[in-house]
Amino acid sequence: MALNRRDALKLGGVAAAGAVLSGCAASSGGGKSMAATRAGMRMAPIPKAKGPRVVVVGGGWSGLSIAKYVKKFAPKADVVLIERRASFMSCPVSNLWLVGLVDLEFLTHDYLQAARNNDYTFLNAMVHDVDRDSKLVFTNEGAVKYDILVLAPGIDYDYSRWTKGDVAFENRLKTEYPAGFIPGSEHLTLKNKVQDFEGGNFVLTVPGGNYRCLPAPYERACLIAWYMKKEQIPGKVILLDENPDITIKKDGFHSAFDKLYKDYIEYLPGTNIETIDLDKKRIVTELGEEIDFADAALYPRVRGGKILEVAGVAKDSVFNKAEADIDPFTYQTKVDPDIYCAGDVRPMGFSKSGNTANSEGHIVAKMIANRLNGKEAKWESPLTVCYSAVSGDPVRAISVNAQYKYDPKKKAFGFYKAATNEKWDGKTGVMNGRGLFEWAKGMYRDMFM
């Protein structure tokens, strides 16, 4: 059952989605480009600022929350949200859409509505440069002047461990076997893969490191297995995990794997991929094991959106450009206190999840507003609330609720007051499933209403 024409048309506004600025032009000077001196520089067609202008680059869960709450906490601020996508599509809950348990309307939302409701300006544009000296953001619609800049571009993919710099190979991986963790076109491809699947091995991968939404690959494995079981498809999900075990909600997922999908999921922890032969459809692990597949969605390691390097606010080491170089207690970049970075590009070990980004967005917005209002900005812990579906009809889910605390001895943040509900069977699982939908509705209301 392929994606129908109606859904394909609705997805048109997000089909080109990706991390903001993926593939953007390189800066001529690490955030201090000569772009500002270009003759006849064109300004973006937005109203003149009537107060201190806060520009937010990136319209994901973090950027939307920051734009809304800066305006709420500092009403005199002029807030501009810049996003390349014309409409919003949620990555959280999208696994349910892949197997037909929610429709596309549940995932897609209107940026213009959010801007109207919350009294800020939405600029549908792609950023290609940042000039820190002149405080200008350059987009395909013209330049935007800022007083404070927030970069919340989300993730980009890092295929280097698999491709060793082979650009053609990387392009084939992205095109033929997209990961499906940057919302938009790759979700469309993945949905068609799942619904057109006729049998054999369907390979999914779990990257190492702090990747986007720790439980999502395991949830996806469960739901694709549920779909195979429901449709009586003669196949199984092969889940290749770089990590030594399931990274979060371990008991709940293991229980679902064993009791619901024993014949449909083969879980291989501690598995690192050595080579991928796309023509033979064969993966070889570091231990020499050969895994043939009929289809796949290959999720590589993640890094921060490349705008960090364009703006000159990425970590110096080539190995750390996945994250922003910020003060973890203020979110301000170390090279420029007028630039903040939030969401999935932050270096702290917080979950790269929607709820965390939304919760953190409130905190960063309050810090910026307090600064504008002449008040002290204090660090607060973001909150991670996450539901993961393990089956459908009815949807049954498991959950986690956690905060974070800084350990001065380890010089790192860790979970604090974490609680999980990993019972998916009986009334508890169904209640968690209902909670998943109510949680999502509440998040959408918070960002868009």
Protein Blocks (a to p, Z undefined) as FASTA:
>chain_A
ZZdfklmmmmmmmmmgccehihiacdfkgoiafklmpghiacddddddfbdcdddehjbf
klmmmmmmmmmmmmmbccddddfbfbdcdfehplmmmnopacfklmpccfklmmmmnopa
cdddddfbdcfklopacdfkbpcddfbdcddebjaddfklmnnopaklmmmmmmmmcgkl
agcjkmmmmmmmmmmpgbdjddddddehjdehjklmmmmmmmmmmmmmmnopacdddddd
fbfbdfbhklmmmmmmmmmmmmmcccdehiacfbdcfklopacdfkopacddfbdcdddd
ddddfklmmnopacfblklmmpccddfklopafklmkbccehjlbmbfcdcdfklmmmmm
mmmmmmmmmmmnopacddddddddddddfbehiaddddddddddddfklopacdehiacd
fbfghjllmmmmmmmmmmmmmmmmmmmZZ
